[in-house]
């Protein structure tokens, strides 16, 4: 169980890092917040960032005090549900932002530095999805095994 918990914390940390990287960039001429796709993209990344940060704090607290923040049985259900929801939301948001970025790449302003940053942001968001999806698999394992 400790190895599974450590693997889960590693995935959550990587998702936390990827989300923070993908949602922080400067804008140039084109403002990403003028597009609904990027508003959705940013919102989901912020939610994932906050959730991952809270999970990391909870795991660190458990490692220090050896006491869970919430009832362990409720925690298993909560983690399983949240990991599933956030993985699918992140994939949806990344896909919507990827289509807009693709259209920008094919337009006349393809040389814009912002387009390159948007492509990198979308790529990191897909990496964060992989971290959330693997965390979801670990949560499903814990859910099935310990219930």
N, C-alpha and C positions, 0 to 999 in steps of 0.2 A: 504494500500500500504506500510506503514511503517513496518508492521509486516512481510509482504512478503519480503521486502528488508532486514530486520534484519535476517530472516531465511536464505535468500540467502547468506548473508555475513557470517553467522555461518558455512554454508556448504562450502563456499570458504575457510574459515580459516581452517576448518578441512582437506580439500583437500590439502591445502598448507602444513599443519603440517605432514600429512601422506606421501606426496610426499618427503618432506625433510628427513623424517625418513627412508623411503624405499630406498633412493638413497645414503645414507651415511653409509658405513660400511668399516671396514678394510679388507684387503685380507690376506690370509695365503698362502698355497702352490698353490692352484688353483686360477687363476686370472680370475675374471668374465669377464674382457674386452677382453679375448682371444676368447670369444664366441659371434657370431653375435646376438644371442637372447638377451644377456645381454647388448650389445651395443644399440640395439633397445629399450630395457627396460629402460636403463638409459636415453637415449635421450628423450623418451616420458615423463618420470618422470621429467626431467629438464624443458621441455616445460610446463608441467602442473604446476610445481612449480613457474616458472616465471609468467605465466598467472594468477595464484591465487594471487601471490604477487602484481601484478599490479591491480587486481580487488580490493584487500584489500586497497591499497593506494587510489584508486579512490573512494571507499565508505567512507573512512575516510575523504578525501578531501571534499566530498559532505556533510558529517555530520558537518564539521567545517564551510564551506563557503556557504552551501546551493545552490551551483552552480555545474552543471554537467560539466565534462571535455569535452564531445562531445555532439552533438545534441541528445536529449533524444530519438527521433524516430530511429536514426541510432544506438544508443546504444542498444536499444531493439533487433534489428536485429543482431548486432554484438555479443551480449551476448548469444542469442539463438543459433547462428551458432557455436560459439566457444565452448560453453558447450556441444553441441551435438558431435562435432568433437573430442574434448578431452576425452569425456567419452568413445567413441568407440575406440580411439587410446589407451587409458589406459587399456581397457579390452583386446585388442589385444596383447599389450606388456606384460601384466601380464600373459596371457595364454601362450605365447611363452616362457617366463622365467620359468613358472611353469612346463612345460614339461621337460625342461633341468634339473631343480632342482629335479624333480621326478626320472629321470634317474640317477642322482648323488646319490640319496638316496638309490637306489637299487644296486649301484656299491660297490666295495670293500672299497672305501674311504668314506663310509657313516658316519663314526665316526668323520670326519673332522669338525672342528669348523666352517669353512667357509660354509659348506653345511647347517648347522643350521642357520647361518646368512642369507644365501640366501633364505631359507624357510621363515624366518621372514620378509625379505624384500618383497617377493612375496605376503605374507599375508597382509602386510601393503599397498601394491599397490592395492590389491583388495578392501581394506577399502577405499582408496582414490578414486577408481572407484565408490563406493557407494556414496561418497560425491559429486563427479562430476555428477553422474546420478541424484541424488536428486536436485542438483543445476540446472540441465538441465530441470527437471520437473517444477521447480519454474520459470525458464526463459520461458518455453513454456506457463505457466499460464500467465505471464506478457505479453508475445507476443500476445496471443489470447485475453486477456482482454483489453489491452490498445491500440490495433490497430484496 
